[in-house]
Amino acid sequence: MREDFSFLTHSGNKIRASVYSQDNLNPKPCLILVHGFKGFKDWGFWPYTAEYFSNKGFNVISFNFSHNGVGDSLTEFDELDKFADNTISLEVDELNEVIDIVKKSSIKKINCSSIGVIGHSRGGAVSILASAKNKDVDALAVWASVAILDRYTERQKKEWRQKGFIEVLNSRTNQMMRMNVSLLEDIESNKNSSLNIENAVKNLNKPLLIIHGEQDLTVPIDEGKLLYEYSDKELTEFEIIPSAGHTFDIVHPFETSNNKFDRVLEKTLTFFKKYLNNN
């Protein structure tokens, strides 16, 4: 069963979210799904993923970051002005707020015995940064996660600073999506502190599952290997999906699953069954 809701963050930003649950009364492990750059909670594999884990006995919460560019339509990039103003630090703060309301059951009366997080792509990095400092997260899985937030050439940065923004093409919607220089400034000013992924992984001190497609052209598998290099090997599992791309060959609108994505889900399920409990 899916129930949609929204709430305002401490900064007054609107978070649109969905809860998937078969039973709200008994305590169950809860999973929070975290989309990536140019992603949203109703993209491609996310609703399928939420239903999958809900049917396996989890409460599942998916949500849109307030500045991901998708508004009340839930499926269209109709808030490009907010997309332009988005930053990594804003997303980390918002994920922490989502974790807090899930823990306290302060929005929807779901009963969580433990909390796991699944982050994809840039959402993987945001999930790592939040989970490293958030004591309420018990285990973390990242799919095709970035390990490097500063992904821009010096030429791009120079143009970015001169113009005050850069634009990227969304090849699916054919929209030019602006990113203001505040994103670059956030990454550069916090790269040695709050947005340092290497330090976050090294200080995670909780179970971590890294899954990466062998043929990921968007976030090369070397970044998955880098995350594993940073990690505590006694608490970390690393799974490579052969011949898989960045979205494990899932498209939007969602059509069907496949053997590659089935493997992602099965591996993630085994991981969370091992580390999340009903106590």
N, C-alpha and C positions, 0 to 999 in steps of 0.2 A: 504494500500500500504506500502510495506517495502522497505527501501533503506539502504544499508550497507555503512559504511564509517569508516575511521580510522584517528587518529591524534596522534601527539607526545606530551607528557606531558612536563612540564617545566624541568623535569629531563631527558628527552629524551627517555622515555619509550612509547611503542606503545599501544594505547588503540583501540580496535576493537569494533565498536558499530553499532547499527541499529536504525533507526527511523521508527515508524509506524504512519502514518497519513492519514486521508481521505481528508484533505484540509489544505494546508500550508499558505493560504492567511489570513484567519481570525484568530484573537486571540482566543486561547483556553487554558484550563488548561493543563499543561504538567505533565506527570508522569515519574519518573526515576526508573528503576527496578534494584535492587542490589542483585546479587547472593551471595551464601555463600561459605563455605569451600568445596573444591572439586566440586564446581559448575561452571557453565558458562552460558552465555546468551541464548544459544540454547539448554540448557538442558530441558527435560521434559516439565513442565508446562509453561516455560517462553514465548516461541513464542505464545502459545495459550492465555496466559494472556495479552500479548501485543496486539494481534488482538482483544481480547475481549474489552479492554478499548479504543482502537482506534475506534472500531465500536460504542462505547458509547459516542463519541465526545471528546476524549482526544488525544493530541499528546503524543506518548509514546517513550521513549528512553531506550533501553537496551544496556548493554556494558559488556565487560570482563575486569576485573582488569588485568593490564599488567603482573603480576606475578602469575596468577591463574593456569598456566601450559598448557593452551590451546592456540595454535598458529593460523596460517593462515588456518588450517583445520577447525577451529571453533567448532569441535566436538570431537577431540582426544587430550589426554594429551601428546603432543609432545614437550613440553618445560619444562621438569621436573627440569632442572637446575634453571630456574626462579622460579618455584614453591618452590624449596628449599630455595630460598633467600627472599621469601615473608614475610612481616610483617603487623601487624594491622595498624601501623602508616602510612605505605605506602598506604594502601587501603583507609584510611580516607583522606589522602591528595589527592588521585586520585578521590575519589568521590566528593570532593570539587571542583576539576578542572572540572569535568563533569557538576556539578551544575552551575558553572560559564559560561561554553560555552553554556549551555541550556538557561540560563538567558539572555545572550548577543546575542543568535542566531548566534554565530560567526563561526560555522561549517556548519550547515544546517539551511536554512532560515525558521525555525519554529517560530511561533509567540505565545509566552507563556503569558497568562494572570496571571497565578499563577503556583506554582510548588509544587508537592507532591512527596514523595519518598516511595517506597515499598521495604523493605529489608527482605530476608529470612535467617534464621539460623544465622551464623556468620555475614552475610550481614545485618541482623537486628541490631546487635550491632554496626557495622560500620556506619550504617545509623543514629542511635541514636547519636553516638559521633560526626558525622559531622553536623547533623541537629541542635544539641544543640547550636552550635556556628555560624551556617550559616544563616544569616538573610534572604536569598533568598528562604529558604524552608518554605512553608506556613502550611503544614500538613504532618504527617508521619504515615505510617502503617508498622507494623512488623509482620511477619508470622514465628511462631516457633523460635523466636529469643532467642539467648543465653543472659543470664544476667551476666554470669561469664566468663571472658576471661582466667583466670588462672585455667585451667581444668586438671592440671597434678599432679600426686602424687610426693612425695619427691623422691621416688625411680626412677621414670621416669626422673625427673629433674637431679638427680645425674648422671644417665647414659648419658643423653643429654649433660651435660657439659663435661663429660669425653671423649665422642666420637666426640663431636662437632656437632652432629646431631642425630635425631631419625627418624625412618621410620614408616609409616602407610600404611596399605594395602587398596587399592581401591578395594572393593569386586566386583564391577561391571566390572572393566577392568582387575582385577587381577594384577595390577601394584603396586610395592612398591614405595611409594612416600616419598622422604626425606624432612625433615624440619630442616634447620640449626639452631644452637643455637641462632642466631640473633633474631629469633622469640621469644624465651623465654626471652632473655635479653630485648627486646622491651616491652613485657608485664610487666615484673617485674619492670623495671626502670620507667615506666609511669603509673603504676597502681593507684597511688595516685594523678595523674594530668591529662594528656591529654587522658588517656585510662581508666578513672574511670567512669564506666557505671552508677553507682548509682548517682553520681553528675550530670552526663549529663542528666539523666531522670528528676532529681529534678529541673534542670535549663532549661529544654526544653522550657517551656512557649509557647507551641503551641499544636494544637490538635494531639492526639496520639491514634492510634488504635492498640491494641494487640490481635492477633489471635493465638491460640495454640491448637494443637490436644490433646485430652484427653489421648491418649495412645502413646504419643511421647516417644520412647525409646532412641532416639539420644540426644534430649534436653528435659529433663523431664518438665512436665507442671509446676512444682514448680518454674522454672525459669521465666515462663510467669507471675506467681503470684507474684514473686519478683519484676519484672518490674512494675507491677500494684501497688504494695505496695509503690514503690519509687515515683510514678507519682502523678500529680495534678489531683485529681478525677473529678474536674469540667471540665477538658479538655481531659479526657481519657475514652476510651471505651475498655472493655475486653470481648472477645468472645471465648468461649471454644467450639471446634468442637467435639462432642461425637464420641467415637470409632475411631478417626482418628490418624494416625501416623505422622511422621516428615514431609513427603511430601504430607500429606492429601490423601494418597493412589494413588498418581500419580507416574508413572514409566517413565524411559527413555530407549529406545525411546518412545515418547509420543504415546499413543494409543487412549484414549478417556478421557473425564472428568467423574466426578461421582457426586453424591449428596453432598458429603462432600466438595469437591473442589468448586462445584457450590455455596455452601453456603459461602465459603471464598470469592469468587469473588463478590457475591451479597452484602455481608456485607461491603466489601472494597469499592465497587461502591457507596453505600449509604453514607458511611463516606466521601468520597472525593466530592461527589455532594453537601454535606452539607457545607464543609469547603473550597473548591476551587471554584473560581468564574471567570467570564469573564471580570471583571472590569479592 
